[in-house]
């Protein structure tokens, strides 16, 4: 990589950040939704494919362990973290069911499902959000590109427009970290 490529990537990242800044109100709503669920004894479930799956597991760790400041553990589960469950659901039923089955097995009314998709075109994400809605579980979709066919399925959508999966994922993680921090403040868990 040369300096020109580095600078171009930085400018792409910063330009996308201008679009993300417009999501502030929705991000605050998402943080309030997460805080209310946690305040009332519910949990946060997360799911995503590929890099988004690793981000879901990352956020689970931030909630269960801690992010930056000392606090007690918060209940969260990344639905894609069990290889046996994912492969059994994909093999015995179909890959589009892998997160839906987790939602139906673990979800309770009042929980929150945070579903990540850089394209918005993942059938397993759309089905998980639909199942959560049917069960009275609150839904947040963290999407990219134009949102795909997942647009309009969740209560709250955080759509990072763009064509670069890497840049979208960078801003998804920013949004998720910010939501956790805002939720911690709403719960009076930080000094």
PyMOL commands that set and color helices and strands:
alter all, ss='L'
color gray80, all
select helices_A, chain A and resi 3-21+24-39+51-64+79-81+83-92+95-106+123-134+148-150+165-186
alter helices_A, ss='H'
color red, helices_A
select strands_A, chain A and resi 44-47+76-78+112-117+138-144+156-160
alter strands_A, ss='S'
color yellow, strands_A
deselect
rebuild
show_as cartoon
